Amino acid sequence: MRGATLDQKRRKLLTERGLASHMNDTKWRELCAGIRELPFPPAYQVKVLDENEPSPSTIERAPPYWGDWASTPEAALGVHVEWIRVTPRYKRHVARLLPPIIEDCSDQLRSLLRRLRIPFVESDGLFTIYGHASGIDFDTT
């Protein structure tokens, strides 16, 4: 699409792939603000519409780092996000000879997503939030 706007390109991608929009800027903004209620900002992996691979390419079940939600404004997520996969665990290293402590905010994240009515699927301990999808049964109860 030569000379097409980003919005036109996004609509073309959605139509070609048969994806429906499930999030808007308000929902993304509420999610980013709500993350502050959690004990720690969980790490995440994001897949945008016009890229083939998510970033980062893999995500650990309990990474030794937090997600950078403060520098992820809803505009950066917003209409370009196909999905975001959140890992609600954090591996905190205590000392060299002691095993790490795994902190888990799964219950709090699940509660937040349900309260905000954010479309998500929980599988294998990860929460996938869909900005655009088709044929998926979401948990929003």
N, CA and C of each residue as an Amber inpcrd file, in Angstrom:
protein
   423
   0.8400000  -1.1770000   0.0000000   0.0000000   0.0000000   0.0000000
   0.8830000   1.2380000   0.0000000   1.2140000   1.6760000  -1.1500000
   2.0950000   2.8390000  -1.2710000   1.3530000   4.0970000  -0.8250000
   1.9800000   4.8490000   0.0520000   1.3960000   6.0980000   0.5020000
   0.2550000   5.9360000   1.4950000  -0.0030000   4.7190000   1.9380000
  -1.0980000   4.4810000   2.8770000  -0.6870000   4.9400000   4.2780000
  -1.6600000   5.3860000   5.0360000  -1.3900000   5.7820000   6.4100000
  -1.2150000   4.5340000   7.2660000  -0.6610000   4.7230000   8.4610000
  -0.4910000   3.5890000   9.3770000  -1.8360000   2.9670000   9.7160000
  -2.8650000   3.7860000   9.8940000  -4.1880000   3.2720000  10.2110000
  -4.7360000   2.4110000   9.0670000  -4.5170000   2.8300000   7.8270000
  -4.9680000   2.0500000   6.6770000  -4.2100000   0.7270000   6.5910000
  -2.9210000   0.7610000   6.8660000  -2.1170000  -0.4650000   6.8450000
  -2.5920000  -1.4210000   7.9420000  -2.8800000  -0.8710000   9.1230000
  -3.3580000  -1.7020000  10.2340000  -4.6900000  -2.3440000   9.8700000
  -5.6080000  -1.5800000   9.3150000  -6.9130000  -2.1400000   8.9230000
  -6.7580000  -3.2260000   7.8720000  -5.8390000  -3.0280000   6.9210000
  -5.5930000  -4.0350000   5.8850000  -5.0700000  -5.3270000   6.5230000
  -4.1180000  -5.2040000   7.4470000  -3.5860000  -6.3780000   8.1500000
  -4.6910000  -7.1100000   8.9160000  -5.5300000  -6.3640000   9.6260000
  -6.6130000  -6.9700000  10.3920000  -7.5720000  -7.7240000   9.4810000
  -7.9140000  -7.1180000   8.3560000  -8.8390000  -7.7570000   7.4060000
  -8.2160000  -9.0060000   6.7950000  -6.9750000  -8.8970000   6.3530000
  -6.2910000 -10.0390000   5.7370000  -6.1780000 -11.2200000   6.6870000
  -5.9320000 -10.9390000   7.9500000  -5.7350000 -12.0060000   8.9300000
  -7.0120000 -12.3660000   9.6750000  -8.1040000 -11.6750000   9.4160000
  -9.3840000 -11.9820000  10.0500000  -9.3980000 -11.7130000  11.5460000
  -8.7020000 -10.6600000  11.9740000  -8.6030000 -10.3490000  13.3930000
  -9.6010000  -9.2640000  13.7870000 -10.1700000  -9.4180000  14.9630000
 -11.0690000  -8.4080000  15.5260000 -10.3360000  -7.6710000  16.6380000
 -10.6750000  -6.4160000  16.8220000 -10.0640000  -5.6120000  17.8730000
 -10.7750000  -5.8740000  19.1940000  -9.9990000  -6.1100000  20.2580000
 -10.5610000  -6.3940000  21.5820000 -10.1510000  -5.3760000  22.6370000
  -9.2140000  -4.4990000  22.2950000  -8.7440000  -3.4900000  23.2380000
  -8.7660000  -2.1330000  22.5400000  -8.9100000  -1.0920000  23.3540000
  -8.7940000   0.2680000  22.8470000  -7.8220000   1.0260000  23.7430000
  -7.5690000   2.2810000  23.4150000  -6.6050000   3.0580000  24.1970000
  -6.9930000   3.1540000  25.6640000  -8.2920000   3.2680000  25.9290000
  -8.7600000   3.3610000  27.3200000  -8.4120000   2.0970000  28.0880000
  -8.6620000   0.9420000  27.4890000  -8.3470000  -0.3370000  28.1570000
  -6.8510000  -0.4730000  28.3980000  -6.0280000  -0.1170000  27.3980000
  -4.5750000  -0.2000000  27.5710000  -4.1280000   0.7410000  28.6830000
  -4.6880000   1.9490000  28.7040000  -4.3360000   2.9320000  29.7330000
  -4.6980000   2.4040000  31.1150000  -5.9090000   1.8220000  31.2490000
  -6.3410000   1.2490000  32.5250000  -5.4300000   0.1070000  32.9550000
  -5.0250000  -0.7250000  32.0100000  -4.1280000  -1.8340000  32.3270000
  -2.7820000  -1.3100000  32.8200000  -2.1820000  -0.3820000  32.0880000
  -0.8770000   0.1690000  32.4880000  -0.9620000   0.8130000  33.8680000
  -2.0400000   1.5370000  34.1480000  -2.2140000   2.1620000  35.4630000
  -2.4430000   1.1030000  36.5350000  -3.2090000   0.0670000  36.2140000
  -3.5250000  -0.9800000  37.1740000  -2.3310000  -1.8230000  37.5780000
  -1.3460000  -1.9310000  36.7130000  -0.1440000  -2.7150000  37.0310000
   0.5090000  -2.1890000  38.3030000   0.3510000  -0.8900000  38.5970000
   0.9370000  -0.3020000  39.8080000   0.3650000  -0.9060000  41.0810000
  -0.8090000  -1.5430000  40.9880000  -1.4310000  -2.1690000  42.1580000
  -0.7680000  -3.4970000  42.5230000  -0.0200000  -4.0760000  41.6090000
   0.5980000  -5.3750000  41.8290000   1.8560000  -5.2340000  42.6950000
   2.2810000  -6.3200000  43.3480000   3.4830000  -6.2660000  44.1930000
   4.7540000  -5.9060000  43.4160000   4.7780000  -6.2090000  42.1250000
   5.8950000  -5.8590000  41.2430000   5.3520000  -5.8000000  39.8280000
   5.9800000  -5.0290000  38.9450000   5.5230000  -4.9560000  37.5540000
   6.0170000  -6.1800000  36.7710000   5.1310000  -7.0990000  36.4230000
   5.5760000  -8.3380000  35.7820000   6.1750000  -8.1210000  34.3930000
   7.1300000  -8.9720000  34.0630000   7.7570000  -8.9410000  32.7420000
   6.7430000  -9.3900000  31.6920000   6.9710000  -8.9700000  30.4710000
   6.0480000  -9.3310000  29.3960000   6.7810000  -9.4660000  28.0670000
   6.0810000 -10.1010000  27.1450000   6.5310000 -10.2920000  25.7730000
   5.4170000  -9.7200000  24.9080000   5.7420000  -8.9540000  23.8910000
   4.7060000  -8.3200000  23.0760000   4.8590000  -8.6990000  21.5990000
   3.7220000  -8.9610000  20.9750000   3.6730000  -9.2690000  19.5310000
   2.8450000  -8.1770000  18.8720000   3.4690000  -7.3930000  17.9950000
   2.7530000  -6.3410000  17.2850000   2.2530000  -6.8740000  15.9460000
   1.2430000  -6.2340000  15.4100000   0.5670000  -6.7200000  14.2080000
   1.4730000  -6.8980000  13.0010000   2.3530000  -5.9480000  12.7630000
   3.1240000  -5.9800000  11.5160000   4.5070000  -6.6140000  11.6460000
   4.7280000  -7.3840000  12.7170000   5.9780000  -8.1110000  12.8640000
   5.6900000  -9.5930000  13.0420000   6.5970000 -10.4360000  12.5880000
   6.3870000 -11.8830000  12.6580000   6.7390000 -12.4800000  14.0120000
   7.6900000 -11.8780000  14.7050000   8.1800000 -12.4290000  15.9700000
   7.8650000 -11.4890000  17.1300000   7.5950000 -12.0700000  18.3010000
   7.3840000 -11.2230000  19.4860000   8.7170000 -10.6790000  19.9990000
   8.6190000  -9.7040000  20.8820000   9.7960000  -9.1300000  21.5050000
   9.6100000  -9.1110000  23.0190000  10.5310000  -9.6780000  23.7700000
  11.6570000 -10.4920000  23.3250000  11.1620000 -11.7920000  22.6940000
  12.0430000 -12.4930000  22.0050000  11.6330000 -13.7100000  21.2870000
  11.1800000 -14.8190000  22.2280000  11.7410000 -14.8630000  23.4350000
  11.3060000 -15.8330000  24.4450000  11.1580000 -15.1050000  25.7760000
  10.4040000 -15.7300000  26.6710000  10.2470000 -15.1610000  28.0000000
  10.3130000 -16.2950000  29.0140000  11.0670000 -16.0740000  30.0650000
  11.2020000 -17.0850000  31.1180000   9.9280000 -17.1310000  31.9520000
   9.6790000 -18.2640000  32.5980000   8.5140000 -18.4020000  33.4890000
   8.6590000 -17.5160000  34.7200000   9.8990000 -17.3310000  35.1690000
  10.1780000 -16.4630000  36.3160000  11.4630000 -15.7050000  36.0110000
  11.3710000 -14.6300000  35.2340000  12.5850000 -13.9060000  34.8670000
  13.1770000 -13.1430000  36.0510000  14.4660000 -12.8650000  35.9970000
  15.1270000 -12.1230000  37.0830000  15.0180000 -10.6050000  36.8860000
  14.0260000 -10.1530000  36.1490000  13.8230000  -8.7250000  35.9010000
  12.3330000  -8.4090000  35.8970000  12.0100000  -7.1490000  36.0820000
  10.6200000  -6.6820000  36.0470000  10.2890000  -6.1500000  34.6600000
   9.0060000  -6.0420000  34.3820000   8.5540000  -5.4260000  33.1490000
   8.6190000  -3.9140000  33.2750000   8.9060000  -3.2470000  32.1890000
   9.0380000  -1.7960000  32.1870000   7.7200000  -1.1560000  31.7540000
   6.6990000  -1.2790000  32.5900000   5.3700000  -0.7490000  32.2870000
   5.3420000   0.7640000  32.2990000   6.2090000   1.3930000  33.0560000
   6.2030000   2.8580000  33.1470000   6.6030000   3.4960000  31.8280000
   7.4860000   2.8670000  31.0760000   7.8880000   3.4350000  29.7890000
   7.1370000   2.7570000  28.6430000   6.0450000   2.0860000  28.9590000
   5.2150000   1.4540000  27.9450000   3.8590000   2.1410000  27.9530000
   3.8090000   3.3590000  27.4420000   2.5210000   4.0500000  27.4400000
   1.5280000   3.3200000  26.5520000   0.2510000   3.5470000  26.8350000
  -0.7780000   2.8560000  26.0590000  -0.6340000   3.1080000  24.5680000
  -0.0920000   4.2480000  24.1910000   0.0820000   4.5280000  22.7640000
   1.0850000   3.5600000  22.1390000   2.0860000   3.1550000  22.9120000
   3.0570000   2.1960000  22.3970000   2.4260000   0.8150000  22.3010000
   1.5020000   0.5040000  23.2040000   0.7790000  -0.7610000  23.1210000
  -0.3570000  -0.5630000  22.1220000  -1.4010000   0.0810000  22.5910000
  -2.5440000   0.4780000  21.7790000  -2.9020000  -0.3960000  20.6000000
  -3.2650000   0.2640000  19.5140000  -3.8570000  -0.4210000  18.3670000
  -2.8800000  -1.2840000  17.5870000  -1.6030000  -1.2310000  17.8910000
  -0.6260000  -2.0070000  17.1290000  -0.3440000  -3.3730000  17.7370000
  -0.8330000  -3.6190000  18.9350000  -0.5220000  -4.8570000  19.6330000
  -1.4910000  -5.9700000  19.2430000  -0.9300000  -7.0810000  18.8190000
  -1.7410000  -8.2680000  18.5780000  -1.9910000  -8.9610000  19.9190000
  -0.9160000  -9.1840000  20.6760000  -1.0540000  -9.7440000  22.0230000
   0.1470000  -9.3720000  22.8700000  -0.0560000  -9.4780000  24.1710000
   1.0230000  -9.2790000  25.1290000   0.9480000 -10.4350000  26.1140000
   2.0610000 -11.1340000  26.3010000   2.1230000 -12.2960000  27.1990000
   2.8540000 -11.8730000  28.4730000   2.1620000 -11.9980000  29.5990000
   2.6880000 -11.5350000  30.8790000   3.0520000 -12.7320000  31.7480000
   4.2360000 -12.7010000  32.3320000   4.6400000 -13.7330000  33.2760000
   4.5720000 -13.1300000  34.6770000   3.6710000 -13.6180000  35.5100000
   3.4300000 -13.0050000  36.8170000   4.3880000 -13.4620000  37.9140000
   5.5520000 -13.9400000  37.5260000   6.5280000 -14.3870000  38.5100000
   7.8420000 -13.6290000  38.3120000   8.5550000 -13.4920000  39.4150000
   9.8360000 -12.7820000  39.4210000  10.8150000 -13.5810000  40.2610000
  11.9850000 -13.8660000  39.7010000  13.0330000 -14.6160000  40.4030000
  13.9650000 -13.6130000  41.0770000  13.8650000 -13.5420000  42.4110000
  14.6780000 -12.6030000  43.1850000  15.8700000 -13.3400000  43.7780000
  17.0510000 -12.9100000  43.3900000  18.2680000 -13.5160000  43.9360000
  18.5570000 -12.9180000  45.3070000  18.8230000 -13.7980000  46.2690000
  19.0410000 -13.3800000  47.6470000  20.5260000 -13.2710000  47.9400000
  21.2500000 -14.3300000  47.6940000  22.6930000 -14.3790000  47.9380000
  23.2960000 -15.4440000  47.0390000  24.5730000 -15.3910000  46.9040000
  25.2590000 -16.3030000  45.9850000  24.9960000 -17.7740000  46.2930000
  24.9960000 -18.1580000  47.5570000  24.8570000 -19.5670000  47.9180000
  23.4230000 -19.9860000  48.2500000  22.4900000 -19.0580000  48.2120000
  21.0910000 -19.3800000  48.5010000  20.2950000 -19.4470000  47.2040000
  19.3190000 -20.3350000  47.1680000  18.4850000 -20.3980000  45.9640000
  17.6430000 -19.1240000  45.8320000  17.2930000 -18.7510000  44.6020000
  16.4740000 -17.5490000  44.4260000  15.0650000 -17.7570000  44.9900000
  14.4200000 -16.6680000  45.3140000  13.0350000 -16.6920000  45.7770000
  12.1550000 -16.3380000  44.5890000  11.1260000 -17.1440000  44.3660000
  10.1900000 -16.8720000  43.2800000   8.9710000 -16.1520000  43.8630000
   8.7990000 -14.9060000  43.4540000   7.6210000 -14.1460000  43.8640000
   6.5630000 -14.3260000  42.7860000   5.3070000 -14.4330000  43.1950000
   4.2190000 -14.7100000  42.2590000   3.0570000 -13.7730000  42.5280000
   2.6010000 -13.0680000  41.4900000   1.4390000 -12.1800000  41.6230000
   0.3050000 -12.6250000  40.7040000   0.2250000 -13.9310000  40.4290000
  -0.8070000 -14.4660000  39.5360000  -2.2140000 -14.1020000  39.9880000
  -2.5070000 -14.3060000  41.2700000  -3.8500000 -14.0250000  41.7720000
  -4.2140000 -12.5520000  41.6180000  -3.2700000 -11.6730000  41.9600000
  -3.5250000 -10.2400000  41.8460000  -3.6920000  -9.8120000  40.3890000
  -2.8740000 -10.3720000  39.4840000  -2.9810000 -10.0330000  38.0620000
  -4.3130000 -10.5180000  37.5090000  -4.6810000 -11.7540000  37.8200000
  -5.9590000 -12.3070000  37.3660000  -7.1200000 -11.4270000  37.8340000
  -7.0810000 -11.0460000  39.0980000  -8.1270000 -10.1920000  39.6660000
  -8.1850000  -8.8360000  38.9590000  -7.0240000  -8.2420000  38.6990000
  -6.9650000  -6.9560000  37.9960000  -7.5670000  -7.0710000  36.5990000
  -7.1610000  -8.0860000  35.8580000  -7.6590000  -8.2640000  34.4920000
  -9.1710000  -8.4700000  34.4710000  -9.6720000  -9.2470000  35.3980000
 -11.1230000  -9.4690000  35.4620000 -11.8570000  -8.1930000  35.8540000
 -11.3170000  -7.4710000  36.8360000 -11.9750000  -6.2310000  37.2860000
 -12.0360000  -5.2070000  36.1530000 -10.9710000  -5.1190000  35.3560000
 -10.9290000  -4.1720000  34.2430000 -11.5910000  -4.7120000  32.9760000
 -12.0300000  -5.9710000  33.0430000 -12.6620000  -6.6380000  31.8960000
 -11.7360000  -6.6390000  30.6680000 -10.4900000  -6.9980000  30.9460000
  -9.4650000  -7.1150000  29.9070000  -9.5250000  -8.5440000  29.3610000
  -9.6250000  -8.7220000  28.0430000  -9.6750000 -10.0700000  27.4680000
  -8.3230000 -10.7810000  27.5900000  -8.3340000 -11.9340000  28.2630000
  -7.0860000 -12.6670000  28.4330000  -7.3430000 -14.1640000  28.4320000
  -6.2670000 -14.9050000  28.2110000  -6.2640000 -16.3560000  28.3160000
  -5.1010000 -16.7120000  29.2300000  -5.3810000 -17.5490000  30.2130000
  -4.3400000 -18.0060000  31.1270000  -3.9750000 -19.4320000  30.7480000
  -2.6910000 -19.6560000  30.4880000  -2.2390000 -20.9770000  30.0830000
  -0.7910000 -21.1670000  30.5110000  -0.5000000 -22.3020000  31.1130000
   0.8580000 -22.6410000  31.5430000   1.4770000 -21.5490000  32.4200000
   0.6720000 -20.9100000  33.2500000   1.1790000 -19.9010000  34.1650000
   1.4380000 -18.5450000  33.5420000   1.0970000 -18.3760000  32.2690000
   1.2630000 -17.1000000  31.5810000  -0.1000000 -16.5210000  31.2510000
  -0.1860000 -15.2050000  31.2180000  -1.4240000 -14.5120000  30.8850000
  -1.2250000 -13.8290000  29.5400000  -2.0340000 -14.1940000  28.5510000
  -1.9440000 -13.5610000  27.2450000  -3.1280000 -12.6240000  27.1000000
  -2.8390000 -11.3520000  26.9010000  -3.8390000 -10.3090000  26.7330000
  -3.8820000  -9.9900000  25.2480000  -5.0750000 -10.0360000  24.6860000
  -5.2170000  -9.8700000  23.2450000  -5.7320000  -8.4850000  22.8770000
  -4.9380000  -7.7830000  22.0650000  -5.3980000  -6.5280000  21.4840000
  -6.2360000  -6.8260000  20.2520000  -5.8170000  -7.8610000  19.4970000
  -6.5130000  -8.2970000  18.2900000  -6.4360000  -9.8170000  18.2160000
  -7.5360000 -10.4420000  17.8950000  -7.5600000 -11.9050000  17.7940000
  -8.8310000 -12.3340000  17.0860000  -8.8880000 -13.6280000  16.7860000
 -10.1310000 -14.2050000  16.2550000 -10.2810000 -15.6170000  16.8000000
 -11.5000000 -15.9790000  17.1150000 -11.8130000 -17.3310000  17.5440000
 -11.2090000 -17.7430000  18.8630000 -11.0740000 -16.8440000  19.8120000
 -10.4890000 -17.1660000  21.1080000 -11.5350000 -16.9730000  22.1940000
 -11.6160000 -17.9470000  23.1000000 -12.5020000 -17.8270000  24.2590000
 -11.7360000 -17.1660000  25.3840000 -12.0950000 -15.9350000  25.7050000
 -11.3980000 -15.1690000  26.7270000 -11.9790000 -15.4180000  28.0920000
 -11.1420000 -15.1780000  29.1060000 -11.5960000 -15.1700000  30.4990000
 -11.7750000 -13.7170000  30.8850000 -13.0060000 -13.2850000  31.0790000
 -13.2760000 -11.9230000  31.5240000 -14.2710000 -11.9360000  32.6730000
 -14.4960000 -13.1080000  33.2620000 -15.5000000 -13.2080000  34.3310000
 -15.0280000 -12.5720000  35.6020000
